[in-house]
Amino acid sequence: MSPPTAKPPLSSLLSTHDFVSSSLGSLAPKPLAFLTSAATDCHTHRSNTSTYSLLLLRPLALIPVHQPISLSTSILSCPVSSPLYASPTSLGKLFHPRGELEIASACHALRIAQVVSTSASFPLAAVCSAQTTHPKFFSLYMDRARPNSAKLLGSLASLGVTAVWLTVDAPVMGKREADERVPVSPSDDTTTPMAGTSASPSRTGALGRMMGSYVDASTSWDDVAWIRRHAGAGTKIVLKGIQTASDALRAARAGVDGIVISNHGGRSLDTSAATVLVLLELQRCCPEVFGWMEVMIDGGIMRGTDVFKALCLGARAVGVGRGVLHGLGYGREGVERYFSILNEELVTTMRMCGVTSLEDLHPGYVNTRAVDHLIPEGASDQHPYAKWSRKGGGSSSKSKL
């Protein structure tokens, strides 16, 4: 592995791919392995991004698009300047001494939402008291020691956090081999005050597995009510990590306020579907859920065209995770520039397609024929194979996928 080199000037970075190249050349081995690794063969990690290129745009001509275009919208009733938001990421101090505090400053400057992870490098109170006024949500990994989670949930209202996002796509941590191969260095700050974990510098292994040892694999649908009880009636609930139409329906019937279509950036279960394919599954199988709750998406966003396509297909907002950490290497200014590039590309895409308002976006702007054959045909609140098992016999042929 080549030794880290100096980062190029921030002003020279013109695309999100430039940020990735900068990280590849400048980050220390463990932060780089943690940031770039994904589950096993990384198929899902790659397809999250590559699938967007299979969706073709259908621009309309001779539409006046000269007027200023506003990206302002709301997420969970919180006004924001853009449908982009900072997804929850762990261990911000690996990339900047002020970690999530710098992310908060950037989100404040841009007036976009920030979702703070249980595995952040700073306590939630520190992030929320960083003299910022942007919307902040809390991403919960349920702790096996339930009093720890109950205490965090009980603090949300006093900190101005209006929503809790329960992580549902990582009951256990995925196998990230690239991360496992690189040892933790004494200079790597892996302390997570809210989770109460820290990786030993003498050990080799994936940070996700070491840091996620507290996560409760018994978390179930019954815990939606448990969260509501401990967070308070005014706190909204989002399930982050929905990957099927059946679970989207079940989430809606559980009364949650929103879902995030996510596969943990391909870091949990490899060969799970690219997130935009799940968005299309919801459009085909249960379009009613878009009116029942807010549907958000993350995973693989690298261009403004990706954001445009996701919004056209029904996403209320689009999360950026790894990109935030690539930007964080430059501190607040880097995070700001990363989001600004995507916002500028989104506006350009809208103008090129003859759109001047987010409210005018709809699926007709996107040709999905190249991937339509990958989308399941129907949905219920049960998995299509729920009535079939090796023990109980039966046939799966009646469940049309």
C-alpha positions as CSV (number, residue, x, y, z in Angstrom):
1,M,0.0,0.0,0.0
2,S,1.4,3.4,-1.0
3,P,1.9,5.9,1.7
4,P,-0.6,8.8,1.9
5,T,0.1,11.9,-0.2
6,A,-1.0,15.5,0.2
7,K,-4.6,16.2,-0.7
8,P,-5.1,18.3,-3.8
9,P,-6.6,21.8,-3.3
10,L,-10.3,21.7,-2.6
11,S,-10.9,24.2,-5.4
12,S,-9.5,21.7,-7.9
13,L,-12.2,19.1,-7.1
14,L,-15.0,19.4,-9.7
15,S,-17.0,16.2,-9.1
16,T,-17.7,13.7,-6.4
17,H,-15.3,11.3,-8.1
18,D,-12.5,13.8,-7.5
19,F,-13.2,13.5,-3.8
20,V,-12.9,9.8,-4.0
21,S,-9.6,10.0,-5.8
22,S,-8.4,12.5,-3.2
23,S,-9.3,10.1,-0.3
24,L,-7.6,7.1,-2.1
25,G,-4.4,9.0,-2.2
26,S,-4.4,10.9,1.1
27,L,-6.1,8.9,3.8
28,A,-4.3,6.7,6.3
29,P,-4.7,2.9,5.8
30,K,-7.4,2.2,8.4
31,P,-9.7,5.2,7.7
32,L,-9.4,4.4,4.0
33,A,-10.3,0.7,4.5
34,F,-13.2,1.6,6.7
35,L,-14.6,4.1,4.2
36,T,-14.2,2.1,1.0
37,S,-14.9,-1.4,2.2
38,A,-18.2,-3.2,1.6
39,A,-19.7,-6.6,2.2
40,T,-17.9,-9.7,0.8
41,D,-17.6,-9.3,-3.1
42,C,-19.0,-5.7,-3.1
43,H,-21.6,-6.4,-5.8
44,T,-24.3,-4.4,-4.1
45,H,-21.9,-1.6,-3.3
46,R,-21.1,-1.3,-7.0
47,S,-24.6,-1.8,-8.3
48,N,-26.0,0.9,-6.0
49,T,-24.2,3.3,-8.3
50,S,-24.1,1.5,-11.6
51,T,-27.8,0.8,-11.8
52,Y,-28.5,4.6,-12.0
53,S,-26.7,4.6,-15.3
54,L,-29.2,2.1,-16.7
55,L,-32.1,4.5,-16.1
56,L,-32.4,6.9,-19.1
57,L,-33.6,10.4,-18.9
58,R,-36.4,11.7,-21.1
59,P,-35.9,15.5,-21.4
60,L,-38.6,17.8,-22.8
61,A,-37.5,20.5,-25.2
62,L,-38.4,24.2,-25.6
63,I,-39.4,24.7,-22.0
64,P,-38.4,28.1,-20.5
65,V,-35.9,27.3,-17.8
66,H,-34.2,30.7,-17.4
67,Q,-35.7,31.6,-14.0
68,P,-34.0,30.7,-10.8
69,I,-34.7,27.2,-9.6
70,S,-35.3,26.5,-5.9
71,L,-34.5,23.1,-4.4
72,S,-36.2,24.0,-1.1
73,T,-38.4,21.3,0.3
74,S,-39.1,19.7,3.7
75,I,-38.1,16.4,5.3
76,L,-40.4,15.2,8.1
77,S,-42.0,18.6,8.2
78,C,-38.6,20.3,8.7
79,P,-37.8,23.0,6.0
80,V,-34.5,22.4,4.1
81,S,-32.8,24.1,1.2
82,S,-32.3,20.8,-0.7
83,P,-33.7,17.3,-0.9
84,L,-30.1,16.1,-0.2
85,Y,-29.2,15.2,3.4
86,A,-26.3,13.9,5.3
87,S,-26.8,10.2,6.0
88,P,-25.7,8.8,9.4
89,T,-22.0,7.9,9.3
90,S,-19.8,6.5,12.0
91,L,-16.4,7.5,13.5
92,G,-16.1,11.0,12.0
93,K,-12.9,11.5,13.9
94,L,-11.1,9.1,11.7
95,F,-11.4,11.7,8.9
96,H,-11.2,15.0,10.8
97,P,-10.5,15.9,14.5
98,R,-13.9,17.6,14.8
99,G,-15.7,14.8,12.9
100,E,-19.5,15.2,13.1
101,L,-19.2,18.7,14.5
102,E,-17.7,19.8,11.1
103,I,-20.6,17.9,9.3
104,A,-23.0,19.9,11.5
105,S,-21.4,23.2,10.6
106,A,-21.6,22.3,6.9
107,C,-25.2,21.3,7.1
108,H,-26.0,24.5,9.0
109,A,-24.3,26.6,6.4
110,L,-26.2,24.8,3.6
111,R,-29.5,24.5,5.5
112,I,-29.8,20.8,4.9
113,A,-30.6,17.9,7.3
114,Q,-28.1,15.9,9.2
115,V,-28.7,12.4,10.6
116,V,-26.4,11.6,13.5
117,S,-25.4,8.0,14.1
118,T,-25.3,6.2,17.5
119,S,-21.7,5.3,16.4
120,A,-20.6,9.0,16.0
121,S,-17.4,10.2,17.4
122,F,-19.1,12.8,19.6
123,P,-22.1,12.7,21.9
124,L,-25.4,13.7,20.4
125,A,-25.5,16.7,22.8
126,A,-22.2,18.0,21.4
127,V,-23.4,17.8,17.9
128,C,-26.7,19.5,18.7
129,S,-25.0,22.3,20.7
130,A,-22.6,23.2,17.9
131,Q,-24.3,26.5,17.4
132,T,-26.3,25.2,14.4
133,T,-29.9,25.5,13.5
134,H,-30.3,22.9,10.7
135,P,-32.7,19.9,11.2
136,K,-31.0,17.0,13.1
137,F,-32.3,13.5,13.3
138,F,-30.9,10.6,15.3
139,S,-30.1,7.2,13.8
140,L,-30.5,4.5,16.4
141,Y,-28.7,1.1,16.5
142,M,-30.7,-0.7,19.2
143,D,-28.5,-1.6,22.1
144,R,-28.7,-5.1,23.7
145,A,-28.6,-3.1,27.0
146,R,-32.0,-1.5,26.4
147,P,-31.6,1.1,29.1
148,N,-28.8,2.6,27.1
149,S,-31.1,3.1,24.1
150,A,-33.9,4.3,26.3
151,K,-31.7,7.0,27.8
152,L,-30.6,8.2,24.3
153,L,-34.3,8.3,23.1
154,G,-35.3,10.2,26.2
155,S,-32.8,12.9,25.5
156,L,-34.0,13.7,21.9
157,A,-36.7,16.2,22.6
158,S,-34.5,18.4,24.9
159,L,-31.8,18.4,22.2
160,G,-34.2,19.6,19.5
161,V,-34.0,16.2,17.7
162,T,-37.4,15.6,16.1
163,A,-37.1,12.1,14.6
164,V,-35.4,8.8,15.4
165,W,-34.2,6.6,12.5
166,L,-34.1,3.0,13.5
167,T,-31.4,1.1,11.6
168,V,-33.1,-2.2,10.4
169,D,-30.6,-3.4,7.7
170,A,-27.8,-4.4,10.1
171,P,-29.0,-6.8,12.8
172,V,-25.4,-8.0,12.7
173,M,-22.5,-6.4,11.0
174,G,-21.5,-7.4,7.5
175,K,-18.2,-9.1,6.5
176,R,-16.1,-6.3,5.1
177,E,-12.9,-8.1,4.1
178,A,-10.9,-5.0,3.0
179,D,-11.4,-3.5,6.4
180,E,-10.6,-6.7,8.3
181,R,-7.2,-6.9,6.6
182,V,-6.0,-3.6,8.0
183,P,-5.0,-3.2,11.6
184,V,-6.1,-0.3,13.8
185,S,-3.3,2.2,14.3
186,P,-2.8,4.0,17.7
187,S,-3.5,7.2,15.8
188,D,-7.0,6.0,14.8
189,D,-9.6,7.5,17.1
190,T,-12.3,4.9,17.3
191,T,-14.2,6.0,20.4
192,T,-18.0,6.2,20.1
193,P,-19.4,7.9,23.3
194,M,-23.0,7.0,22.6
195,A,-22.3,3.4,21.8
196,G,-19.6,3.1,24.5
197,T,-17.2,1.2,22.3
198,S,-13.6,1.6,21.1
199,A,-11.4,-0.6,19.0
200,S,-8.0,-1.7,20.4
201,P,-5.0,-0.5,18.4
202,S,-3.4,-4.0,18.8
203,R,-6.2,-5.8,17.0
204,T,-6.8,-6.5,13.3
205,G,-10.4,-6.6,12.1
206,A,-13.3,-4.8,10.6
207,L,-14.2,-1.8,12.6
208,G,-17.9,-2.5,11.9
209,R,-17.8,-5.8,13.7
210,M,-15.7,-4.4,16.6
211,M,-17.8,-1.3,17.0
212,G,-21.1,-3.0,16.4
213,S,-20.7,-5.6,19.1
214,Y,-23.4,-3.9,21.2
215,V,-26.2,-4.1,18.5
216,D,-29.3,-6.1,19.5
217,A,-30.0,-8.7,16.9
218,S,-33.4,-9.4,18.6
219,T,-34.8,-6.1,17.5
220,S,-38.3,-6.6,15.9
221,W,-41.4,-4.9,14.7
222,D,-42.7,-4.8,18.2
223,D,-39.9,-2.3,19.0
224,V,-41.5,0.4,17.0
225,A,-43.9,0.9,19.9
226,W,-41.1,0.6,22.4
227,I,-39.2,3.5,20.6
228,R,-42.4,5.6,20.4
229,R,-42.9,5.1,24.2
230,H,-39.3,6.1,25.1
231,A,-38.8,8.9,22.6
232,G,-42.1,10.6,23.3
233,A,-45.3,11.0,21.3
234,G,-44.0,14.0,19.4
235,T,-40.9,12.3,18.0
236,K,-41.3,10.9,14.5
237,I,-40.0,7.4,13.6
238,V,-38.3,6.4,10.4
239,L,-37.1,2.9,9.5
240,K,-33.8,3.0,7.8
241,G,-32.9,0.0,5.7
242,I,-36.1,-1.1,4.0
243,Q,-35.4,-3.4,1.0
244,T,-38.7,-4.9,-0.1
245,A,-42.2,-3.6,-0.9
246,S,-43.6,-6.0,1.7
247,D,-41.6,-4.4,4.4
248,A,-42.6,-0.9,3.1
249,L,-46.2,-1.9,3.5
250,R,-45.6,-3.3,7.0
251,A,-43.8,-0.1,8.0
252,A,-46.7,2.0,6.8
253,R,-49.2,-0.3,8.8
254,A,-46.9,0.1,11.8
255,G,-47.6,3.8,11.7
256,V,-44.1,5.1,11.1
257,D,-43.6,8.5,9.6
258,G,-41.0,7.4,6.9
259,I,-38.7,4.8,5.6
260,V,-35.3,5.0,4.0
261,I,-34.6,2.5,1.2
262,S,-31.1,1.5,2.0
263,N,-28.8,-1.5,2.1
264,H,-26.2,0.2,4.3
265,G,-24.2,1.3,1.3
266,G,-23.6,-2.4,0.3
267,R,-21.9,-2.9,3.7
268,S,-24.3,-5.5,5.1
269,L,-25.7,-8.1,2.8
270,D,-24.0,-8.5,-0.6
271,T,-26.2,-9.2,-3.7
272,S,-29.1,-7.4,-2.1
273,A,-30.8,-5.2,-4.7
274,A,-29.6,-1.8,-5.6
275,T,-31.6,0.8,-3.7
276,V,-33.1,2.4,-6.8
277,L,-34.5,-1.0,-7.8
278,V,-36.3,-1.2,-4.5
279,L,-37.7,2.3,-5.2
280,L,-39.0,1.0,-8.5
281,E,-40.4,-2.1,-6.7
282,L,-42.5,0.2,-4.4
283,Q,-43.7,2.1,-7.5
284,R,-44.9,-1.1,-9.1
285,C,-46.1,-3.1,-6.1
286,C,-47.4,-0.6,-3.6
287,P,-47.5,3.0,-4.9
288,E,-49.9,3.9,-2.2
289,V,-47.1,4.0,0.4
290,F,-45.8,7.2,-1.1
291,G,-48.9,9.0,0.1
292,W,-48.9,7.3,3.5
293,M,-45.4,8.2,4.6
294,E,-42.2,9.9,3.4
295,V,-40.0,7.6,1.3
296,M,-36.3,8.4,1.3
297,I,-33.3,6.7,-0.3
298,D,-29.6,6.5,-0.1
299,G,-26.8,4.4,-1.6
300,G,-24.7,5.0,-4.7
301,I,-25.5,8.7,-5.3
302,M,-22.6,10.2,-7.3
303,R,-24.2,12.6,-9.7
304,G,-27.0,15.1,-9.8
305,T,-28.6,12.9,-12.4
306,D,-28.8,10.2,-9.8
307,V,-30.6,12.5,-7.4
308,F,-33.0,13.7,-10.2
309,K,-33.9,10.1,-11.1
310,A,-34.6,9.1,-7.4
311,L,-36.8,12.2,-6.9
312,C,-38.7,11.5,-10.1
313,L,-39.4,7.9,-9.0
314,G,-40.9,9.1,-5.7
315,A,-38.2,9.7,-3.2
316,R,-38.8,12.6,-0.9
317,A,-35.2,13.1,-0.1
318,V,-31.8,11.5,-1.0
319,G,-29.1,10.7,1.5
320,V,-25.3,10.9,1.0
321,G,-23.1,8.8,3.4
322,R,-19.7,7.9,2.1
323,G,-19.6,11.2,0.2
324,V,-19.8,13.1,3.5
325,L,-16.8,11.3,4.8
326,H,-14.9,12.0,1.6
327,G,-15.7,15.6,2.0
328,L,-14.9,15.6,5.7
329,G,-11.2,15.1,4.9
330,Y,-11.3,18.8,4.1
331,G,-13.4,19.7,7.1
332,R,-16.6,21.8,6.9
333,E,-15.6,23.3,3.6
334,G,-15.2,19.9,2.0
335,V,-18.6,18.7,3.1
336,E,-20.1,21.9,1.8
337,R,-18.4,21.6,-1.5
338,Y,-19.5,18.0,-2.0
339,F,-23.1,18.8,-1.5
340,S,-22.9,22.0,-3.5
341,I,-21.6,20.0,-6.5
342,L,-24.5,17.6,-6.3
343,N,-27.0,20.5,-5.9
344,E,-25.5,22.3,-8.9
345,E,-25.7,19.2,-11.0
346,L,-29.3,18.6,-9.9
347,V,-30.3,22.1,-11.0
348,T,-28.5,21.6,-14.4
349,T,-30.3,18.3,-14.9
350,M,-33.7,19.8,-14.1
351,R,-33.1,22.6,-16.6
352,M,-31.9,20.2,-19.3
353,C,-35.1,18.1,-18.8
354,G,-37.4,21.1,-18.9
355,V,-38.2,21.2,-15.2
356,T,-38.2,24.2,-13.0
357,S,-39.7,22.9,-9.7
358,L,-39.3,19.8,-7.6
359,E,-43.0,19.5,-7.5
360,D,-43.1,18.8,-11.2
361,L,-40.9,15.8,-11.1
362,H,-42.6,12.4,-11.9
363,P,-41.6,9.0,-13.3
364,G,-42.3,10.1,-16.9
365,Y,-38.9,11.7,-17.0
366,V,-37.1,8.4,-16.5
367,N,-37.0,5.4,-18.9
368,T,-36.7,2.3,-16.7
369,R,-37.1,-0.4,-19.4
370,A,-33.5,-1.7,-19.0
371,V,-34.2,-2.8,-15.4
372,D,-38.0,-3.5,-15.4
373,H,-37.5,-7.2,-15.7
374,L,-35.6,-7.1,-12.3
375,I,-38.6,-5.7,-10.4
376,P,-41.0,-8.1,-8.6
377,E,-44.6,-8.1,-9.7
378,G,-46.6,-8.0,-6.5
379,A,-46.5,-7.3,-2.8
380,S,-48.2,-8.0,0.4
381,D,-47.3,-7.4,4.0
382,Q,-45.6,-10.8,4.0
383,H,-42.5,-11.9,2.1
384,P,-43.6,-13.6,-1.1
385,Y,-42.1,-16.9,0.1
386,A,-43.5,-16.6,3.7
387,K,-45.8,-19.7,3.2
388,W,-43.0,-21.9,2.0
389,S,-40.4,-23.5,4.1
390,R,-38.1,-26.5,4.0
391,K,-39.8,-27.8,7.1
392,G,-43.4,-27.1,6.1
393,G,-43.2,-28.1,2.5
394,G,-45.4,-26.4,0.0
395,S,-44.5,-24.8,-3.3
396,S,-43.1,-21.4,-4.1
397,S,-44.5,-21.4,-7.6
398,K,-47.7,-19.6,-6.4
399,S,-45.7,-16.6,-5.3
400,K,-44.9,-14.6,-8.4
401,L,-41.6,-12.8,-8.2
